[in-house]
Amino acid sequence: MTTFWNQVANDIDTLLARKAVVENFNIGQLTTYRTMGKCSLYVEANNETELLFVSSVIQKTGIKVALIGNGSNLLIADSGFDGLVISLGREFEEIEIRENFVEVGAAVQLPVLARKTVSVGLTGFEWAVGVPGTIGGAVKMNAGGHGSDMNESIKSAEIINLFSGQKSLLTLNELDFGYRASSVKPHEIVVRATLDLQEGVKSVSEEKIKEIVRWRLEHQPGGQNAGSVFTNPDNQSAGQLIEETGSKGLRIGTAEISGKHANFIQVDPEGNAADVHALMKEVRRRVFEEFGIELQIETKLVGFD
């Protein structure tokens, strides 16, 4: 670890008044691929004050930054990430429900929130029980599944710009949701969101939850993967296109196209991110060669050129 990174770590620790920064941290193990890439520094900010302290150091030093929530849509390069990785802690895990409105911290897990809203008789968020991410990441990429997405239930989101420390409130229109996309920039971090749900019938919602869980177990693989690798082209299924190229079960090193769902890549224990990346490129090549369609990678790549 260089003197520069030691000093950055010390600056953040001083502002947070605790030993918060981990140097040369194996951030790959916090992703669902569980690869071995490291980052120069890792810090968990427990509240907005701490996050703004971290932002002030970023502004002063100009260091590269990456964000991690549940790590369920992230691939860290084997060579690592020469920068600071930030996650959100305790106070970002709070949920407050007032009638139909749900105020939720960005670190709350989507399945947890789906079950919580159902338990109090609200409907509209059942779909999220099958998405292994956090609210922050879900807002940023307009996560969705089972016929719905964040666009259908969100009212607003609070954002902090890590390059300026400025906080802003974005309405649904200002979030400008598209398919797996929003107006939130890479250097902006969602800290809180407000959902606008509807009154429902608890027993009906509970059955929806059970059906989604059953469907996921039947159609999607477990193990070390990061969910759907590619976004679906217009009116087509990325998984179906991949399957039609004969790529199910295709293996490169420690990574393999799932035999259960062709838009999932499975990784062996202590597998290599380079193998996952090579498999992504090979699948894209095959689909383009066969159908003239260039698949877009949904997984966020960190540390790759």
N, C-alpha and C positions, 0 to 999 in steps of 0.2 A: 504494500500500500504506500503510495507516494505521500510526501509531506503535504501536498495540496489537498488530497482527500482527507488526510488526518486533520487538517485545519478546518475544512468544511464540516467534518463530523463534530469537532470541538465547538464550532460556532453554533451549530444546531443544538447540541447538548446544553450549552450555556443558556441559550434562549428558553429552552424547554425546562430548565432546572432539574434535569434528570438524565441519566445515561439512557438515551433513546435510540441512538444510531448504531447499527451493526455494520461493520466494514467487511468487504469481500463476502457478501452474504449469498448463499445458494438460493437465489430467487426462483430458479426453475422448479424447485421442490414445492413451492407454493402454488404452482399451476397444476391443472388436472392432467397434463402430459407427464408431469414429474420428471422432467429432464434435468440436466446437471449444470446449466448455465448460471453464472454468478453476476452480481452487480457490484459496483464500487461501494455504494452505500445504500442502506435500507432503513427507513424510519416509519413508525406507525404514529400518526397524529391522532390524539384521543378526542380533540374538540377543535372548534373553529379557531380559537386563539392560537393553539399550537400549529395549526395548519398555516395561519398567517405568519407566524414566526418562521416556519420553514420557507414560505414564499419569499420573505425578506432576504433570506440567504441565497435563494435562487436568483433573485433580482441582482444581488451584489456580485455574485460569482459567474452568472451566465451558464451554469452547469446544465447538462442534458437531464431531462426528467421523464420518468414513465410512471404510470399509475397501475395499481393492481387491486382488484376487488377479490372475487372468488378465484381468479386465475383460470376460469373455465372457458375462456376464449382467447388464450394467450400462448404464444410460443416464444421462448427465450433462446437466443442463439447459444450454441455450445461455447463460443468464445466470450459470452457474457455481454453485459451492458455497461459501458463506461459512463456511468452516471448515477443519479439518485432515483431510487424507486420508493414511492409513497403508498402506504395503505392507510385506511381510516379505521379508528378504534372505537372505544366505548360509547361516547356520546352520539356517534353516528349510527348506533344500532337501536335507537329508540323509535317506538311506534306510538302515535297518539291518534285516537279515533274520536271524532266529534260528528255525530249523526252520520251523514253519508260521506264526510270528508275524512281522509286518512293522511295524516302528516307522518312521513317516514324518513328516517335517516338513510344516507346513501349506502351504508354498510349492511343494511338488512338483507338477508337472503330472500330471494323471490319465493321459494317454496314455503318458507316460514310465514311470509306475509300473506300468501294465498290462503293458507290454512287459518291464519288469524282473522282475516276478513270474513271468511265463511263462518267461523265460530261465533261472530257477533251478528250474523244474519245479513251480511252484505254480499252482493253478487257483482260479477264483472271482472274479477281477477283470478278466477279459478284456473285459467289457462297457464298461469305462471308457476303452478305447482310442478310442472315438468321442465322448467328452465333452471339449470344450476348456476345462477349468477346472482349479482346484487342489484339493488335498485339503481345505484349510480351508473353501473355499466349498462343496465337495461335502458335507462334514459338516453345515455350517450349514443347507443346503437339502435334505438327503437326496437328492442328485443320483442320477440313474439313467438307464438306457437298456437296450434289447435284453433286456428281461425281468428285469432285476435292478436293485438300487440299493445305497446305502451300508449300509442296514439289514441286508443279507444277509451282510456281511463284516466290519463294524467290531466291535471288542471294547470300546474305550474311546477317549476323547478328552480332551486337556488343554486347558483354557480359561483365559484371563486376562480378568478384568473390568476394562475400561479406566477405569471410574468409581471403582474402589476399589483396583485393583492386586492384588486377591486372585486366586490361582491355585487351580483345582480340577480334579479328575479325574472325568469323567462316564462311567459305565458305559453299556452299550447301553440298558438300561432307563431310565436317567436322561436319556438323549438324547431319549427319547420321540418317535421318528421317526414322521412321518405322510407323506402324499403331498407331496413337495417342501417339507417343513417339519421342524423339530426344536425342542427346548427352548432352543437357544442364542439369547440375546437380541441385539438390534442393537448394544449396547455391549459385547458379549463377543466375544473373538477366539479362534478355534481356533488353537493353536500346534503341536499334534502329535496324531497319532492312531495307534492300534495296530489292525492288521487281523488277523483270524484266518482264514487260508485253508486250503486242502486240498492234499494231494499230488496232482499230476496227471500226465498224459502230455504231455510237452513238444510233441511233433508235433501232437497233437490240439488243444492250446491255441493253437499257432501258426496252425493252420488256422482256428480260431474268430476270431482276430485278423484274418486276411486277409479272412474273410467279412464281418465287421463293417465294415472299411474299404471293401470293395467296395460294401456296401449303402449306406453313408453317401454315397459319391461318386455313386451312382446316384439316391438319393432326396432328398438335401439339397443346397441351394445353397452355393456358396462365396462369396467376396467379403465385403463389410462387412455382417455381421449378428451377432446375439447369440443364435443358436439359437432354440429355441421361445419364442414371445412369451407365449403363454397356457398355463396348465395345462389338462389334459384334464378336462372334467366327468365325473362318474361314468358309467362304461361307455360313454363317447362320445369321439370324437376332435375336439379343437379345430380342427385343420386341416381335417377333413372338413366341420364346421359352417361354417367360414369359406368354404370352396370352394363350398358349396351356396348361399351368398348371392350368388354371382357376383363375389366380391371378389378372386380371383386376378388379379394385374396391376394392381390399383387403386393409383393414385399420388396422393400429396399432396406437392407441392413436390419435395424431394430424396429422398423415401422412397417405397418401392413394395412391395406384397405380392408375394412371390416367385411366379413362374410355375411353379416346380418343387415348392414346398411352401408351402401357404397359411398355415401357422403361423410363417413366417419373414418378417421385414421386411428388405429390402435398402436400403442407404443409398448415395447417390452420394458420390464423393470430396469431402471438405470439406462434407458434408451437414449439415443442421440437426437437432438433437434435437427441436425443436418440431414438425417435420414427422413424425418418428417417433411422437411422443406423440399428435399429431392423428390419425394413421392408426390407432393403437391404439384411440383413443376411437371413431372411425368404425366400425371393425370390431366393437367391442363393441356399438355401437348397432344395427348391421345384424343381428347374431346374435340380440340380444335381441328385436328387432322381428319377426324371422322365426320364432324357435323359443321365445322366452320364457326363454332361458338367458343368465345374466349371466357372461360369461367373466372369469376372474381372471388378472390380469397376473402372469406368472412373473418377468419382468425387474425388477430392482431399480432404482427411479427415485431419483436423487439431485439435489437442488436444485429439485425441483418442489413446488408447494403441495399 
